[in-house]
Amino acid sequence: MNRVLRDTGAKYPIIQAPMGWIARSELASAVSNAGGLGVIETSSGEVDICKEEIKKMASLTDKPFGINLPLLFLKDSSMVDFCVDNNVNFVTTSAGDPSKYIKVLKDADITVYHAVPNLQGALKAFEAGVDGLVVEGTEGGGFKGYEEIGLTVLIQAIKNEIDLPIIAAGGIVNGIGMASAFAAGAEAIQMGTRFVSSIESPVHDNFKDSIKSAGTDGTYILNKSSKPVIRALKTEFTKDIYEKGLMSMGDLAKIKDLYFGGDMNAAPALAGQSSGLINEVKSVKNIIDETISEYNEVCSRLSKNLF
């Protein structure tokens, strides 16, 4: 049995990444209704709004969904308490020590998957008692680890050491990427950039068009000698940061002007290398249906090429 489907209750092992400000009820409900698992973000820090978005999901879908808890960005335990009080079944934790709230969440029978960028993080999460891992390769957009470890290598390295269900994240937009991740040992995939450029995504068309027009070399890894390390689209704004070699959290201050105002030079446009594989804005349902169909075709074709 697929353990991620067991843990999430979703129809398909396709998870939507918890992108700040973007991963709210409109997008998350579309993913859940299409058979994947929508995830509501809380990394924006807009706690009351995020709580209302979680409540709104009940009117938009009767399918399972999850919540992301970015541990370093939580000012207090109010979001964790909210998840417990509202009978949330599945959360992902990220950006911090997974042991911080693991007992509270597990005592409430909440399934917890922790996001990790390297083997050391995976081992620490395993020791903390998490139920599974979101394994983030360097190909993905947004906040990254210092080490640029490719997804396929990272999954295999983790599988060699521990046995936990893995959601593969980074550079996946289709069934080929899904089959590759499953071959390495994953049991589900997470897609961020692909869903950002969907019809149901709330971001401005300028952002979606920039993703479509980007090549596989259309992103920078920024700020590798400091914090935060991020992957973002190549723009005039990010070129300046790349050439300086440094950025601060202040450079992200106007990211909502980019997301919703369409100003591509207001902040770094967080996106993954998978931008180079995206050339069309599609509905969430089409993205998921086509990914599953292609995955099945790839697996069928490979089964006929045994040596």
Buried (B, 14 or more C-beta within 10 A) or exposed (E): EBBBBEBBBBBBBBBBBBBBBBBBBBBBBBBBBBBBBBBBBBBBEBBEEBBEBBEBBEEBBEBBBBBBBBBEBBEEEEBBEBBBEEEBBBBBBBBBBBBBBBEBBBEBEBBBBBBBBBBEBBBBBBEBBBBBBBBBBBBBBBBBBBEBBEBBEBBEBBBEEBEBBBBBBBBBBBBBBBBBBBBBBBBBBBBBBBBBBBBBBBBBEBBBBBBBEBEEEBBBBBBBEEEBBBBBBBBEBBEEBBEEEEBEEEBBEBBBBBBBEBBBBBBBBBBBBBBBBBEEBBEBBBBBBBBBEBBEEBBEEEEEEEE
